[in-house]
Amino acid sequence: MKSAVVTGTSSGIGRACTKMLLDQGWRVFGISREPVVEEFTDRTYTPCRCDLTDTHATQKTCSAINKATGRKIHLLLNCAGMGAFAPHEEISASAIHTMIALNLEAPVMLSNIFLRSIRATNGFIINIASITAIHAAPRGCAYAATKAGLLHFSRSLFEETRRTGVKVACIMPDLTRTNFFNNLDFEPDDQPDTILEPETVAKAVKQIISAGKEGSVITEMVIRPQRFSIKRKA
């Protein structure tokens, strides 16, 4: 049975990807601050409670996962993230710190810790970035910087490890229907062609894994709704 480590499994894209992997017969170690254990009753799902902005806790959790898998991991899927949007001078220092720690530092650290285990299986590292990695994001400068950094990290890591059989990919979704917008002053429009579903991103992950079985690597994927429309919250 193949083993996957997925971050951000309690909601949104991470939850959808976890469901997809379990349906495909994977063993999933789900890292989240508040794991939703009852949703994944499958015995192949292992919840791992961890705050990924805490370096010591992250190292401890990853060490336990490496031990449980015998240092053989087939997939690291970095989904966890957060965003703060406002004129840059209005965003707090703590919000900037959390975005950098969760959106960029954590995927880089997890890749560092699990790389040998993934190399042992010729496995995958898939990072969920954002359309802002390649498009300017007014009122989201710091957020966009973390996602652009994650894209460049993914590109560089692929070039570094491709000879060893490790497959590195970065998915850049546009607006997606998740709780990402809960604490923001805007949200996507209600029309179905203006927003992506988390399951759409999960299908992209599945496609990347399928391509890798055939000896090719989809290193980057951009997913966008047909139309762009957002609305301010009342």
LINBELHU-V868383 format. One record per residue. N is the residue number from 0. NEAR is the number of other C-alpha atoms within 10 Angstrom. D_CENTER is the distance of its C-alpha to the mean C-alpha in whole Angstrom. Layout:
BEGIN
n: (N & N)
near: (NEAR & NEAR)
d_center: (D_CENTER & D_CENTER)
END
This chain:
BEGIN
n: (0 & 1 & 2 & 3 & 4 & 5 & 6 & 7 & 8 & 9 & 10 & 11 & 12 & 13 & 14 & 15 & 16 & 17 & 18 & 19 & 20 & 21 & 22 & 23 & 24 & 25 & 26 & 27 & 28 & 29 & 30 & 31 & 32 & 33 & 34 & 35 & 36 & 37 & 38 & 39 & 40 & 41 & 42 & 43 & 44 & 45 & 46 & 47 & 48 & 49 & 50 & 51 & 52 & 53 & 54 & 55 & 56 & 57 & 58 & 59 & 60 & 61 & 62 & 63 & 64 & 65 & 66 & 67 & 68 & 69 & 70 & 71 & 72 & 73 & 74 & 75 & 76 & 77 & 78 & 79 & 80 & 81 & 82 & 83 & 84 & 85 & 86 & 87 & 88 & 89 & 90 & 91 & 92 & 93 & 94 & 95 & 96 & 97 & 98 & 99 & 100 & 101 & 102 & 103 & 104 & 105 & 106 & 107 & 108 & 109 & 110 & 111 & 112 & 113 & 114 & 115 & 116 & 117 & 118 & 119 & 120 & 121 & 122 & 123 & 124 & 125 & 126 & 127 & 128 & 129 & 130 & 131 & 132 & 133 & 134 & 135 & 136 & 137 & 138 & 139 & 140 & 141 & 142 & 143 & 144 & 145 & 146 & 147 & 148 & 149 & 150 & 151 & 152 & 153 & 154 & 155 & 156 & 157 & 158 & 159 & 160 & 161 & 162 & 163 & 164 & 165 & 166 & 167 & 168 & 169 & 170 & 171 & 172 & 173 & 174 & 175 & 176 & 177 & 178 & 179 & 180 & 181 & 182 & 183 & 184 & 185 & 186 & 187 & 188 & 189 & 190 & 191 & 192 & 193 & 194 & 195 & 196 & 197 & 198 & 199 & 200 & 201 & 202 & 203 & 204 & 205 & 206 & 207 & 208 & 209 & 210 & 211 & 212 & 213 & 214 & 215 & 216 & 217 & 218 & 219 & 220 & 221 & 222 & 223 & 224 & 225 & 226 & 227 & 228 & 229 & 230 & 231 & 232 & 233)
near: (8 & 16 & 25 & 27 & 25 & 25 & 28 & 23 & 29 & 21 & 20 & 20 & 26 & 27 & 22 & 19 & 27 & 28 & 20 & 17 & 20 & 17 & 10 & 11 & 12 & 19 & 22 & 26 & 23 & 27 & 27 & 21 & 18 & 15 & 19 & 16 & 15 & 7 & 10 & 18 & 10 & 14 & 9 & 15 & 20 & 18 & 20 & 22 & 16 & 22 & 17 & 27 & 18 & 12 & 15 & 11 & 14 & 19 & 16 & 11 & 17 & 20 & 14 & 12 & 21 & 17 & 10 & 12 & 16 & 10 & 19 & 23 & 26 & 25 & 27 & 26 & 26 & 28 & 25 & 26 & 24 & 16 & 20 & 21 & 19 & 15 & 11 & 14 & 8 & 9 & 15 & 11 & 9 & 9 & 16 & 16 & 13 & 18 & 22 & 22 & 21 & 22 & 29 & 25 & 19 & 22 & 27 & 19 & 17 & 20 & 21 & 10 & 16 & 22 & 21 & 16 & 20 & 24 & 20 & 15 & 17 & 19 & 26 & 24 & 25 & 25 & 28 & 24 & 29 & 24 & 20 & 20 & 21 & 15 & 10 & 13 & 15 & 13 & 16 & 17 & 16 & 22 & 25 & 24 & 20 & 25 & 25 & 22 & 19 & 23 & 25 & 14 & 17 & 26 & 16 & 12 & 18 & 20 & 12 & 12 & 14 & 14 & 9 & 12 & 17 & 25 & 28 & 28 & 23 & 26 & 25 & 22 & 24 & 18 & 24 & 24 & 19 & 14 & 13 & 16 & 16 & 9 & 11 & 14 & 12 & 14 & 21 & 19 & 16 & 12 & 10 & 13 & 13 & 19 & 23 & 20 & 17 & 20 & 19 & 16 & 24 & 20 & 14 & 18 & 23 & 16 & 12 & 24 & 20 & 14 & 12 & 19 & 11 & 8 & 9 & 12 & 19 & 18 & 16 & 16 & 17 & 15 & 17 & 16 & 16 & 11 & 12 & 14 & 15 & 14 & 11 & 10 & 9 & 5)
d_center: (22 & 19 & 16 & 12 & 10 & 8 & 6 & 7 & 9 & 12 & 11 & 10 & 8 & 7 & 10 & 11 & 9 & 11 & 14 & 14 & 14 & 17 & 19 & 19 & 20 & 17 & 17 & 14 & 14 & 12 & 11 & 12 & 14 & 16 & 16 & 17 & 19 & 22 & 19 & 19 & 22 & 22 & 23 & 20 & 18 & 18 & 16 & 16 & 16 & 15 & 15 & 12 & 14 & 17 & 18 & 20 & 19 & 15 & 18 & 20 & 17 & 16 & 20 & 20 & 18 & 19 & 23 & 22 & 21 & 23 & 21 & 20 & 16 & 15 & 12 & 9 & 6 & 3 & 2 & 5 & 7 & 11 & 13 & 17 & 19 & 23 & 25 & 24 & 27 & 27 & 23 & 24 & 23 & 21 & 19 & 18 & 18 & 15 & 13 & 14 & 13 & 10 & 8 & 10 & 12 & 10 & 8 & 12 & 13 & 11 & 12 & 15 & 16 & 15 & 16 & 20 & 19 & 16 & 19 & 22 & 20 & 20 & 16 & 13 & 10 & 7 & 5 & 4 & 7 & 10 & 13 & 14 & 14 & 17 & 19 & 20 & 19 & 23 & 22 & 18 & 19 & 18 & 14 & 15 & 16 & 13 & 11 & 14 & 14 & 10 & 12 & 15 & 13 & 12 & 15 & 17 & 16 & 16 & 20 & 20 & 20 & 20 & 24 & 23 & 21 & 17 & 15 & 13 & 11 & 9 & 8 & 10 & 11 & 14 & 15 & 13 & 15 & 13 & 15 & 13 & 17 & 18 & 20 & 20 & 23 & 22 & 20 & 20 & 23 & 24 & 25 & 23 & 23 & 21 & 18 & 15 & 15 & 11 & 13 & 14 & 10 & 11 & 14 & 12 & 10 & 14 & 16 & 14 & 15 & 18 & 19 & 18 & 21 & 23 & 23 & 21 & 18 & 16 & 14 & 13 & 13 & 14 & 14 & 17 & 19 & 23 & 24 & 23 & 24 & 23 & 25 & 26 & 26 & 30)
END
